[in-house]
Amino acid sequence: MDGADLIKRWLEAFNSRDAEAMIALQHPDIEFVPTTAAMEGRVYTSPEETREFLRSLELDWEVFETHPERFYEVGNRAVALGTFHARGRGSGVEIPSQRVGWLITVQDGLVYRWRTYTDAVEALEAIGMSEEQLAEFRVPRP
């Protein structure tokens, strides 16, 4: 499975809170850093931690949806740019259409490294290219 398809399927599983579908796409040696973990300096590294992440997300957020729009593949890495929308469960605080980037490294056809960036520019910097430079690596929406 290519990187763009992995990102798309992972985010679909995330949006439906399907931990088992996410786990099926992750490498046994995964390093998963979602937005909330990046703020805490946390890295998830096992299937149980992926389940834990989704459970805590459900406790804190009434709504948390991702919307990838553009996909790029460079070697064994892929990046998707898009938005997320969230609303806090207790506070009702709304985060409308926050720009975001997802960067993965693929190994053995699975997600080996996953990092969510709350700034799409940071995701591009992490892959070492501007969006203009990535144009030749764009993948039609998988």
C-alpha positions in Angstrom: 0.0 0.0 0.0 1.4 3.4 -0.9 1.8 6.3 1.6 -1.1 8.4 0.3 -3.5 5.5 0.7 -2.2 4.7 4.2 -2.8 8.3 5.3 -6.3 8.3 3.8 -7.3 4.9 5.4 -5.7 5.8 8.7 -7.6 9.1 8.9 -10.9 7.4 7.8 -10.3 4.9 10.7 -9.5 7.8 13.0 -12.7 9.7 12.0 -14.8 6.6 12.7 -12.8 5.9 16.0 -11.9 2.4 14.7 -8.8 1.6 16.7 -8.5 -1.9 15.2 -8.5 -0.5 11.6 -5.8 2.0 12.6 -3.7 -0.8 14.3 -4.0 -2.9 11.1 -2.2 -0.1 9.2 0.6 0.4 11.7 4.0 -1.2 11.8 4.8 -3.1 15.0 7.5 -0.5 15.8 5.2 2.5 15.2 6.0 6.0 16.5 2.6 7.8 16.4 2.5 11.5 17.4 -0.9 13.0 17.0 -1.6 16.7 17.7 -2.5 16.2 21.3 0.6 14.1 22.0 2.9 16.6 20.3 1.7 19.2 22.7 2.5 16.9 25.6 5.7 15.5 24.2 4.1 12.0 24.0 4.8 9.3 21.5 2.4 6.3 21.1 4.3 3.0 20.3 1.9 0.1 20.6 -1.6 -1.1 19.7 -2.7 -0.6 23.3 -1.5 3.0 23.2 -3.4 3.6 20.0 -6.5 2.3 21.7 -5.7 4.5 24.7 -5.3 7.5 22.5 -8.8 7.1 20.9 -10.4 6.5 24.3 -8.9 9.7 25.7 -10.0 11.6 22.6 -13.6 10.5 23.1 -13.5 11.7 26.7 -12.2 15.1 25.8 -13.7 15.9 22.4 -17.3 15.8 21.3 -16.2 16.3 17.7 -12.7 15.8 16.2 -12.7 15.2 12.4 -9.9 15.3 9.9 -10.3 16.3 6.3 -7.2 15.6 4.1 -7.2 17.5 0.8 -3.9 17.0 -0.9 -1.5 14.0 -0.9 2.2 13.8 -1.8 4.7 10.9 -1.8 8.5 11.3 -1.7 10.3 8.0 -1.5 9.1 6.1 1.6 7.5 9.2 3.1 4.1 10.8 2.4 2.5 14.0 3.5 -1.2 15.0 3.4 -2.4 18.6 3.9 -5.9 19.4 5.0 -7.9 20.6 8.0 -9.4 19.3 11.2 -12.5 20.5 13.0 -13.0 19.9 16.7 -15.3 20.8 19.6 -14.5 20.2 23.2 -16.8 17.8 25.1 -17.0 19.7 28.4 -16.2 23.3 27.3 -18.0 23.3 23.9 -15.0 25.3 22.6 -15.0 25.1 18.8 -11.9 24.8 16.6 -13.2 25.4 13.1 -11.2 24.3 10.0 -7.7 24.3 11.5 -5.0 23.8 8.8 -2.9 20.7 9.5 -0.4 18.4 7.9 0.2 14.7 8.4 3.6 13.2 7.7 4.3 9.5 7.6 7.2 7.2 6.9 6.2 3.8 5.4 8.0 0.6 6.1 6.9 -2.8 5.0 3.8 -1.3 3.5 2.7 0.0 7.0 2.8 3.3 8.9 6.1 3.3 10.6 6.2 6.9 11.8 3.2 9.3 12.0 3.4 12.9 13.0 0.6 15.4 12.9 1.6 19.1 12.5 -0.9 21.8 13.5 0.8 24.0 10.9 0.9 22.7 7.3 4.1 24.7 6.8 5.8 22.7 9.5 4.8 19.4 7.8 6.4 20.7 4.6 9.5 21.8 6.4 9.8 18.4 8.0 9.7 16.7 4.6 12.2 19.4 3.4 10.2 20.9 0.6 7.8 23.7 -0.2 4.3 22.9 -1.6 5.5 24.2 -5.0 8.5 21.8 -4.9 6.2 18.9 -3.9 3.9 19.5 -6.9 5.7 16.9 -8.9 5.1 14.3 -6.1 1.3 15.0 -5.8 -0.9 11.9 -5.8 -4.4 12.2 -7.1 -6.8 11.9 -4.2 -6.6 8.2 -3.3 
